[in-house]
Amino acid sequence: MLPIRIAMLYVLLGLASVAAYGILWPGAPVMEGDSPQYLEVARDLRDFRIDDIHDRTPGYPALLALTGSTDAPTRALFYASLLIHFGSVWLLALALHVSGASTRALTAFGILLTLPPYVEPAGYVMTENLAQFALAAGLTGLVMWFRARRTAWLVAASLAIGYAGFTRPVYQMLAFALAAGLILFPGVVRRLGLTYRDAVTAAAVLVLGSVVILGGLCVRNFTAFGFFGVAPTIGFHLSTKTTSLLERLPDEYAVARDILIRERDAQLVKPGGKHNGAQAVWHARDELSKATGLSTPQLSAYLVKMNLRLIAQSPVEYLEDVGRAVAAYWFPAAGPLASMGSSALRWLWALMHLAVVAVLIMTAGAVWRAMPARLSGPSHMPVAYLLSAAIVIYTMLLSCFLDIGEPRQRRPTDVLLLFMCFAAAHLWIRLRRSTAIPGGTA
């Protein structure tokens, strides 16, 4: 548990922040572009069953239903989301504490995470805030398991990561990616003080949670709708990567090609748009479905096949688009709630985010040097850092290789970026102290 003084500070920060943001953001929670789709699923869940195939998974709509936000978002949803955010802060602080962070570091960490850019996702009817909590719970469970080897922590981490995929489909393979890392990198595992047998056990338990939660959803979708998957939209997301290549499609895709080119060109000159045409497939969706006679799952599969062909034909152009997405992905994501109409605040939050990214880049090399073998005394901070880094990198890769890769898709991991800064600072200080000891290992 957290030290009593830190626990009391976090409770006070949370209560004060809930009261403050309740005043500062009287219109929250705010509807965004995808919000109506989540409300649609929430209405479907009112009878505790899913009656139709939806683009969105049920994880976040379940919260909407529980807070009475099926027809319109309620203030109860906003306050529940604020509590969820501060639950994330508490869990990450616990992970820092058991890894050796000082009281001063925990205090600064808690205060920073009460600032508007980090709280803002709680003010929108979107999944980022809930996904952030699931990731924080998964990370903390894994850190606690590394520290105490209690199966309960590993099971909790497995279920939390599975629920992250239940909330945002991008995380449906996260448990498998982490499990693969534990199995395929035995040298790193041993350096972190874990036997290979323990690593294999951890990998199996991690995967089990996602198999149960997401596998259950897949089976339900297959038995009820004939579609095996968590959401029938992968083809649409992948289409955002190939809009500049549509003219290269062969005539067998002529119907879809012509519709997508026409819609892309219209989006390029649409007043108020982003003028890049990347989202053309979503605007052309109904027309594509009518022209091809395909249902949403069938159309998604058709688009996957079409896009894989384009990527195979033009791999360099595809990678150029991925590269642009990776660069844009790291730009500031703070929106109108955080800036509250102030350009000065918007600049401040942007500079703060860029400073966090800069710290991570500058400390990356030092972290590897500060592994347990080089430190004087035991430390679980390398585990905490590497696990959070794995989640951050996983999110970036899938968002940029399979989707548009915009900063909003990074937001569930923004608290992890700050977490990594504090972990890196702790490791750097430990390394400096180790090298200052006569006869030290570093």
Number of C-alpha atoms within 10 A of each C-alpha: 10 18 12 9 11 18 17 12 16 23 14 12 17 23 14 13 20 21 12 11 20 17 11 14 16 11 14 22 24 18 15 10 8 12 17 17 16 26 23 16 26 26 20 20 19 15 9 11 8 17 13 11 19 20 17 23 22 23 21 25 28 22 18 26 22 15 17 17 21 23 13 14 22 18 18 15 23 24 20 16 25 24 17 19 25 24 18 25 28 23 20 27 26 22 28 27 20 19 22 17 19 12 14 9 18 24 16 11 20 20 15 15 21 21 13 21 26 22 22 27 27 26 26 20 29 22 23 24 25 24 27 25 27 25 28 30 27 30 28 29 28 25 29 23 19 20 17 10 15 12 14 12 21 26 20 21 28 30 25 27 31 29 27 32 24 25 24 21 20 19 23 23 19 23 29 18 17 19 20 16 17 22 20 13 12 16 12 15 18 13 14 19 16 16 12 16 10 15 20 17 14 24 22 17 20 28 22 19 22 26 20 14 19 23 18 14 18 19 16 17 22 15 10 14 13 13 18 17 20 27 22 22 21 20 24 24 20 23 26 21 27 18 24 16 17 20 13 12 17 12 10 9 13 13 12 22 21 16 17 26 20 12 18 24 15 14 20 15 13 13 9 7 10 12 15 15 22 20 21 23 25 15 14 17 17 12 14 22 16 10 12 13 11 14 14 22 22 17 20 23 18 17 22 19 12 22 23 16 15 23 16 10 14 14 13 11 16 19 15 12 20 21 15 14 22 20 13 15 21 18 16 22 21 23 16 12 21 22 18 14 11 11 11 11 16 20 14 13 22 16 13 14 21 15 12 16 17 12 18 20 11 11 16 13 11 14 21 16 15 24 21 20 15 17 20 17 9 13 21 23 28 23 23 25 25 17 21 25 18 15 19 18 14 17 20 24 15 16 23 24 19 19 23 24 27 21 19 17 21 21 25 25 24 21 24 24 22 20 23 27 21 22 26 26 18 21 28 18 11 19 22 13 14 19 15 11 11 7 8 12 12 16
